[in-house]
């Protein structure tokens, strides 16, 4: 497909084919259409990228090969707010950043890389080397790499722009401790622990690379924690069933959400395991379903329950987009692709929980995991059985769920001694 399939006025087509980006616009339209975008969305993307095109022409960029990350960053930060390209000047043109970033993704797909400002290609070399070390030497999972990248970026931003090995070599114990204590003042416990782990691992890496004369990891203060001090944050079984019953399965997105939440409810797997579920993980003839291992646990293989199979079959037959991906669940909006992050699935689950007006301590995919374990334990299941069903390698990771065995806990306390009256 090309521009003439989306614009019927000749002078509009001619305008969007002007240099320096005009030579790529027809291919851009075809790429967007192939990603599953609707006609109106493709038109909007071309119009918004047209602002970048006019800006590039104004500053003297001759062709697409003269485009680099600094030029795009300058356009997004200085030009776009006022649209100083001469069209719509003084107004805010919504979606320009999104369209430009998508155009950059199109260029990357056709051979141009390193264009996204502030993205992975523009990240600090120190950060990228650390991430490569985690991936190659530590075998960290993609989700862990993104987490470490996120928290390390906060520390490097605090150190200053263009942080390199020279700045890292000048780090002091007081700087490390001061940053961490200041960071923890306004953060929740999970964020504090993630920053602590990232900082310690990064500082050990710096010592390993001989960027620092000593290992500064011990300079990161210790956060006092108590094992098994928390409580499972699940929802009641009746509330979980109410969430499932509230989903309208008529539209494709309803079929998808119902099937995903049904998997969470029926098997107690992690949200990441649902996102990673592939078509060949479902053995229809053998009546089995297999979920990949997550967080150093074990793969989970269970019987394919009838109601789960029906939900999956309805989604695959009438709800799943026609896209060549091995993953079962895809996004409902273009570009149609697998879920990039588990947080996206949790956001879907949270939206469905709130729509059903259930009350819960925690909203998201993990609430159904706790709900599943509570159901098994209260039904008489052993801790070993629970560990096998949810993929834990160590029983110690499952002990927290003993707190949901209310019937067992009621048998533990002794009777309160009666008061003796002195005579």
Secondary structure as UniProt FT lines:
FT   HELIX           3..5
FT   HELIX           10..16
FT   TURN            19..21
FT   HELIX           22..34
FT   TURN            35..36
FT   HELIX           39..59
FT   HELIX           64..66
FT   HELIX           69..74
FT   HELIX           75..79
FT   TURN            80..85
FT   TURN            89..90
FT   TURN            94..95
FT   HELIX           96..109
FT   TURN            110..111
FT   TURN            117..118
FT   HELIX           120..122
FT   HELIX           125..133
FT   HELIX           134..138
FT   HELIX           142..159
FT   TURN            161..162
FT   HELIX           165..169
FT   HELIX           173..184
FT   TURN            185..186
FT   HELIX           189..208
FT   TURN            209..210
FT   HELIX           217..219
FT   TURN            227..228
FT   HELIX           237..246
FT   HELIX           252..267
FT   HELIX           271..276
FT   HELIX           279..281
FT   STRAND          282..283
FT   TURN            284..287
FT   STRAND          288..291
FT   TURN            295..296
FT   STRAND          300..303
FT   HELIX           306..318
FT   HELIX           342..355
FT   TURN            356..357
FT   HELIX           365..378
FT   TURN            379..380
FT   HELIX           383..390
FT   HELIX           395..397
FT   HELIX           399..404
FT   HELIX           406..412
//
